[in-house]
């Protein structure tokens, strides 16, 4: 019985490592794409204004 639990733990750990590697590669691809895209023009971004009633910033 303990051998089965050890085997299940090893398989679960391997699956977790595989998932983490895949996620790391996906995130690195997204970051590389964002770096290649270049800077965003600040004039095209909406300006944020503070809402005096709630205190939060909203586009406007």
TIMARKOL-735087 format. One record per atom (N, C-alpha, C, O): residue number from 1; x, y negated, z. Coordinates in nm, 3 decimals, always signed. Example, Ala and Ser with C-alpha at 12.3 -4.5 7.8 and 13.67 -1.06 7.14 Angstrom:
% residues 2
+-------+---------+---------+---------+
| dokol |    east |   north |      up |
+-------+---------+---------+---------+
|     1 |  +1.319 |  +0.569 |  +0.780 |
|     1 |  +1.230 |  +0.450 |  +0.780 |
|     1 |  +1.320 |  +0.330 |  +0.780 |
|     1 |  +1.424 |  +0.332 |  +0.846 |
|     2 |  +1.285 |  +0.225 |  +0.708 |
|     2 |  +1.367 |  +0.106 |  +0.714 |
|     2 |  +1.290 |  -0.003 |  +0.787 |
|     2 |  +1.341 |  -0.114 |  +0.804 |
+-------+---------+---------+---------+
***
This chain:
% residues 60
+-------+---------+---------+---------+
| dokol |    east |   north |      up |
+-------+---------+---------+---------+
|     1 |  +0.081 |  +0.120 |  +0.000 |
|     1 |  +0.000 |  +0.000 |  +0.000 |
|     1 |  +0.086 |  -0.127 |  +0.000 |
|     1 |  +0.057 |  -0.218 |  -0.077 |
|     2 |  +0.190 |  -0.137 |  +0.083 |
|     2 |  +0.272 |  -0.258 |  +0.080 |
|     2 |  +0.339 |  -0.279 |  -0.057 |
|     2 |  +0.363 |  -0.393 |  -0.097 |
|     3 |  +0.369 |  -0.171 |  -0.126 |
|     3 |  +0.430 |  -0.183 |  -0.257 |
|     3 |  +0.336 |  -0.252 |  -0.356 |
|     3 |  +0.380 |  -0.330 |  -0.441 |
|     4 |  +0.208 |  -0.223 |  -0.345 |
|     4 |  +0.109 |  -0.284 |  -0.432 |
|     4 |  +0.102 |  -0.435 |  -0.403 |
|     4 |  +0.095 |  -0.516 |  -0.496 |
|     5 |  +0.104 |  -0.472 |  -0.277 |
|     5 |  +0.100 |  -0.614 |  -0.241 |
|     5 |  +0.225 |  -0.688 |  -0.289 |
|     5 |  +0.217 |  -0.801 |  -0.336 |
|     6 |  +0.339 |  -0.623 |  -0.276 |
|     6 |  +0.463 |  -0.685 |  -0.322 |
|     6 |  +0.459 |  -0.703 |  -0.474 |
|     6 |  +0.500 |  -0.807 |  -0.526 |
|     7 |  +0.411 |  -0.602 |  -0.545 |
|     7 |  +0.402 |  -0.611 |  -0.691 |
|     7 |  +0.305 |  -0.722 |  -0.732 |
|     7 |  +0.332 |  -0.797 |  -0.826 |
|     8 |  +0.192 |  -0.732 |  -0.662 |
|     8 |  +0.095 |  -0.837 |  -0.693 |
|     8 |  +0.155 |  -0.975 |  -0.666 |
|     8 |  +0.132 |  -1.069 |  -0.741 |
|     9 |  +0.232 |  -0.987 |  -0.559 |
|     9 |  +0.298 |  -1.114 |  -0.529 |
|     9 |  +0.400 |  -1.153 |  -0.633 |
|     9 |  +0.411 |  -1.270 |  -0.670 |
|    10 |  +0.474 |  -1.056 |  -0.681 |
|    10 |  +0.573 |  -1.083 |  -0.786 |
|    10 |  +0.505 |  -1.125 |  -0.915 |
|    10 |  +0.548 |  -1.219 |  -0.981 |
|    11 |  +0.397 |  -1.054 |  -0.952 |
|    11 |  +0.324 |  -1.090 |  -1.074 |
|    11 |  +0.260 |  -1.228 |  -1.062 |
|    11 |  +0.263 |  -1.306 |  -1.157 |
|    12 |  +0.205 |  -1.258 |  -0.947 |
|    12 |  +0.145 |  -1.390 |  -0.925 |
|    12 |  +0.250 |  -1.500 |  -0.929 |
|    12 |  +0.226 |  -1.607 |  -0.985 |
|    13 |  +0.366 |  -1.474 |  -0.871 |
|    13 |  +0.475 |  -1.572 |  -0.875 |
|    13 |  +0.525 |  -1.596 |  -1.016 |
|    13 |  +0.553 |  -1.709 |  -1.055 |
|    14 |  +0.535 |  -1.487 |  -1.093 |
|    14 |  +0.579 |  -1.501 |  -1.232 |
|    14 |  +0.478 |  -1.582 |  -1.313 |
|    14 |  +0.516 |  -1.665 |  -1.396 |
|    15 |  +0.349 |  -1.558 |  -1.289 |
|    15 |  +0.246 |  -1.633 |  -1.360 |
|    15 |  +0.252 |  -1.781 |  -1.322 |
|    15 |  +0.234 |  -1.869 |  -1.407 |
|    16 |  +0.276 |  -1.808 |  -1.196 |
|    16 |  +0.285 |  -1.947 |  -1.150 |
|    16 |  +0.405 |  -2.018 |  -1.212 |
|    16 |  +0.395 |  -2.134 |  -1.252 |
|    17 |  +0.518 |  -1.950 |  -1.220 |
|    17 |  +0.638 |  -2.008 |  -1.282 |
|    17 |  +0.612 |  -2.034 |  -1.429 |
|    17 |  +0.650 |  -2.139 |  -1.481 |
|    18 |  +0.549 |  -1.940 |  -1.497 |
|    18 |  +0.519 |  -1.957 |  -1.640 |
|    18 |  +0.426 |  -2.077 |  -1.662 |
|    18 |  +0.447 |  -2.156 |  -1.755 |
|    19 |  +0.326 |  -2.091 |  -1.577 |
|    19 |  +0.234 |  -2.204 |  -1.587 |
|    19 |  +0.307 |  -2.336 |  -1.564 |
|    19 |  +0.283 |  -2.433 |  -1.636 |
|    20 |  +0.396 |  -2.339 |  -1.465 |
|    20 |  +0.470 |  -2.462 |  -1.434 |
|    20 |  +0.562 |  -2.501 |  -1.550 |
|    20 |  +0.574 |  -2.619 |  -1.581 |
|    21 |  +0.625 |  -2.404 |  -1.613 |
|    21 |  +0.712 |  -2.432 |  -1.726 |
|    21 |  +0.631 |  -2.488 |  -1.843 |
|    21 |  +0.673 |  -2.584 |  -1.908 |
|    22 |  +0.515 |  -2.426 |  -1.870 |
|    22 |  +0.431 |  -2.476 |  -1.980 |
|    22 |  +0.383 |  -2.618 |  -1.954 |
|    22 |  +0.384 |  -2.701 |  -2.045 |
|    23 |  +0.342 |  -2.646 |  -1.831 |
|    23 |  +0.297 |  -2.781 |  -1.796 |
|    23 |  +0.411 |  -2.882 |  -1.808 |
|    23 |  +0.391 |  -2.993 |  -1.856 |
|    24 |  +0.529 |  -2.844 |  -1.765 |
|    24 |  +0.645 |  -2.933 |  -1.776 |
|    24 |  +0.676 |  -2.966 |  -1.921 |
|    24 |  +0.705 |  -3.081 |  -1.953 |
|    25 |  +0.669 |  -2.868 |  -2.008 |
|    25 |  +0.694 |  -2.892 |  -2.150 |
|    25 |  +0.587 |  -2.982 |  -2.210 |
|    25 |  +0.617 |  -3.071 |  -2.289 |
|    26 |  +0.460 |  -2.959 |  -2.171 |
|    26 |  +0.350 |  -3.042 |  -2.223 |
|    26 |  +0.368 |  -3.187 |  -2.179 |
|    26 |  +0.350 |  -3.278 |  -2.259 |
|    27 |  +0.402 |  -3.207 |  -2.053 |
|    27 |  +0.419 |  -3.343 |  -2.001 |
|    27 |  +0.538 |  -3.411 |  -2.070 |
|    27 |  +0.530 |  -3.529 |  -2.103 |
|    28 |  +0.646 |  -3.338 |  -2.091 |
|    28 |  +0.761 |  -3.396 |  -2.161 |
|    28 |  +0.728 |  -3.432 |  -2.304 |
|    28 |  +0.777 |  -3.533 |  -2.355 |
|    29 |  +0.646 |  -3.351 |  -2.371 |
|    29 |  +0.602 |  -3.386 |  -2.507 |
|    29 |  +0.523 |  -3.516 |  -2.507 |
|    29 |  +0.545 |  -3.601 |  -2.593 |
|    30 |  +0.432 |  -3.530 |  -2.411 |
|    30 |  +0.353 |  -3.653 |  -2.403 |
|    30 |  +0.441 |  -3.774 |  -2.374 |
|    30 |  +0.421 |  -3.881 |  -2.431 |
|    31 |  +0.538 |  -3.758 |  -2.286 |
|    31 |  +0.629 |  -3.869 |  -2.255 |
|    31 |  +0.714 |  -3.905 |  -2.376 |
|    31 |  +0.736 |  -4.024 |  -2.402 |
|    32 |  +0.762 |  -3.806 |  -2.451 |
|    32 |  +0.840 |  -3.834 |  -2.571 |
|    32 |  +0.757 |  -3.908 |  -2.675 |
|    32 |  +0.806 |  -4.002 |  -2.739 |
|    33 |  +0.631 |  -3.867 |  -2.691 |
|    33 |  +0.543 |  -3.936 |  -2.785 |
|    33 |  +0.520 |  -4.081 |  -2.741 |
|    33 |  +0.516 |  -4.171 |  -2.825 |
|    34 |  +0.505 |  -4.102 |  -2.612 |
|    34 |  +0.482 |  -4.238 |  -2.562 |
|    34 |  +0.607 |  -4.324 |  -2.581 |
|    34 |  +0.595 |  -4.444 |  -2.610 |
|    35 |  +0.725 |  -4.266 |  -2.565 |
|    35 |  +0.849 |  -4.342 |  -2.586 |
|    35 |  +0.866 |  -4.379 |  -2.733 |
|    35 |  +0.916 |  -4.487 |  -2.764 |
|    36 |  +0.827 |  -4.291 |  -2.822 |
|    36 |  +0.841 |  -4.317 |  -2.966 |
|    36 |  +0.740 |  -4.419 |  -3.016 |
|    36 |  +0.763 |  -4.483 |  -3.118 |
|    37 |  +0.629 |  -4.435 |  -2.944 |
|    37 |  +0.522 |  -4.525 |  -2.989 |
|    37 |  +0.566 |  -4.671 |  -2.986 |
|    37 |  +0.516 |  -4.750 |  -3.066 |
|    38 |  +0.656 |  -4.707 |  -2.898 |
|    38 |  +0.702 |  -4.845 |  -2.893 |
|    38 |  +0.620 |  -4.927 |  -2.796 |
|    38 |  +0.522 |  -4.879 |  -2.739 |
|    39 |  +0.662 |  -5.051 |  -2.777 |
|    39 |  +0.593 |  -5.137 |  -2.680 |
|    39 |  +0.456 |  -5.181 |  -2.731 |
|    39 |  +0.431 |  -5.188 |  -2.852 |
|    40 |  +0.369 |  -5.211 |  -2.637 |
|    40 |  +0.234 |  -5.260 |  -2.669 |
|    40 |  +0.237 |  -5.412 |  -2.666 |
|    40 |  +0.300 |  -5.471 |  -2.579 |
|    41 |  +0.171 |  -5.473 |  -2.760 |
|    41 |  +0.161 |  -5.619 |  -2.761 |
|    41 |  +0.078 |  -5.664 |  -2.642 |
|    41 |  -0.035 |  -5.618 |  -2.624 |
|    42 |  +0.132 |  -5.754 |  -2.562 |
|    42 |  +0.060 |  -5.797 |  -2.442 |
|    42 |  -0.063 |  -5.880 |  -2.476 |
|    42 |  -0.157 |  -5.885 |  -2.397 |
|    43 |  -0.063 |  -5.944 |  -2.592 |
|    43 |  -0.181 |  -6.024 |  -2.629 |
|    43 |  -0.301 |  -5.936 |  -2.658 |
|    43 |  -0.415 |  -5.980 |  -2.645 |
|    44 |  -0.277 |  -5.809 |  -2.697 |
|    44 |  -0.388 |  -5.721 |  -2.730 |
|    44 |  -0.451 |  -5.657 |  -2.605 |
|    44 |  -0.559 |  -5.599 |  -2.614 |
|    45 |  -0.385 |  -5.667 |  -2.490 |
|    45 |  -0.439 |  -5.609 |  -2.368 |
|    45 |  -0.540 |  -5.704 |  -2.306 |
|    45 |  -0.523 |  -5.826 |  -2.312 |
|    46 |  -0.647 |  -5.649 |  -2.245 |
|    46 |  -0.746 |  -5.738 |  -2.180 |
|    46 |  -0.688 |  -5.800 |  -2.054 |
|    46 |  -0.606 |  -5.738 |  -1.985 |
|    47 |  -0.730 |  -5.920 |  -2.025 |
|    47 |  -0.687 |  -5.990 |  -1.904 |
|    47 |  -0.773 |  -5.942 |  -1.787 |
|    47 |  -0.892 |  -5.916 |  -1.803 |
|    48 |  -0.713 |  -5.931 |  -1.670 |
|    48 |  -0.787 |  -5.890 |  -1.551 |
|    48 |  -0.821 |  -6.012 |  -1.468 |
|    48 |  -0.737 |  -6.099 |  -1.445 |
|    49 |  -0.945 |  -6.018 |  -1.423 |
|    49 |  -0.990 |  -6.127 |  -1.338 |
|    49 |  -1.043 |  -6.065 |  -1.208 |
|    49 |  -1.104 |  -5.958 |  -1.208 |
|    50 |  -1.019 |  -6.135 |  -1.098 |
|    50 |  -1.064 |  -6.086 |  -0.968 |
|    50 |  -1.211 |  -6.120 |  -0.948 |
|    50 |  -1.253 |  -6.234 |  -0.966 |
|    51 |  -1.289 |  -6.020 |  -0.912 |
|    51 |  -1.431 |  -6.039 |  -0.882 |
|    51 |  -1.441 |  -6.090 |  -0.738 |
|    51 |  -1.403 |  -6.018 |  -0.646 |
|    52 |  -1.491 |  -6.212 |  -0.718 |
|    52 |  -1.493 |  -6.265 |  -0.582 |
|    52 |  -1.588 |  -6.190 |  -0.489 |
|    52 |  -1.568 |  -6.192 |  -0.367 |
|    53 |  -1.689 |  -6.125 |  -0.541 |
|    53 |  -1.785 |  -6.054 |  -0.457 |
|    53 |  -1.726 |  -5.925 |  -0.401 |
|    53 |  -1.745 |  -5.895 |  -0.283 |
|    54 |  -1.656 |  -5.850 |  -0.484 |
|    54 |  -1.605 |  -5.720 |  -0.440 |
|    54 |  -1.455 |  -5.722 |  -0.412 |
|    54 |  -1.405 |  -5.637 |  -0.338 |
|    55 |  -1.384 |  -5.816 |  -0.470 |
|    55 |  -1.240 |  -5.822 |  -0.450 |
|    55 |  -1.161 |  -5.733 |  -0.545 |
|    55 |  -1.038 |  -5.727 |  -0.536 |
|    56 |  -1.229 |  -5.664 |  -0.634 |
|    56 |  -1.159 |  -5.577 |  -0.730 |
|    56 |  -1.131 |  -5.655 |  -0.858 |
|    56 |  -1.196 |  -5.755 |  -0.887 |
|    57 |  -1.034 |  -5.607 |  -0.932 |
|    57 |  -0.998 |  -5.669 |  -1.060 |
|    57 |  -1.070 |  -5.598 |  -1.172 |
|    57 |  -1.075 |  -5.475 |  -1.177 |
|    58 |  -1.127 |  -5.676 |  -1.262 |
|    58 |  -1.201 |  -5.622 |  -1.375 |
|    58 |  -1.158 |  -5.692 |  -1.503 |
|    58 |  -1.115 |  -5.807 |  -1.499 |
|    59 |  -1.168 |  -5.622 |  -1.617 |
|    59 |  -1.136 |  -5.690 |  -1.743 |
|    59 |  -1.237 |  -5.802 |  -1.767 |
|    59 |  -1.355 |  -5.789 |  -1.737 |
|    60 |  -1.187 |  -5.911 |  -1.820 |
|    60 |  -1.283 |  -6.017 |  -1.845 |
|    60 |  -1.225 |  -6.146 |  -1.882 |
|    60 |  -1.298 |  -6.242 |  -1.906 |
+-------+---------+---------+---------+
***
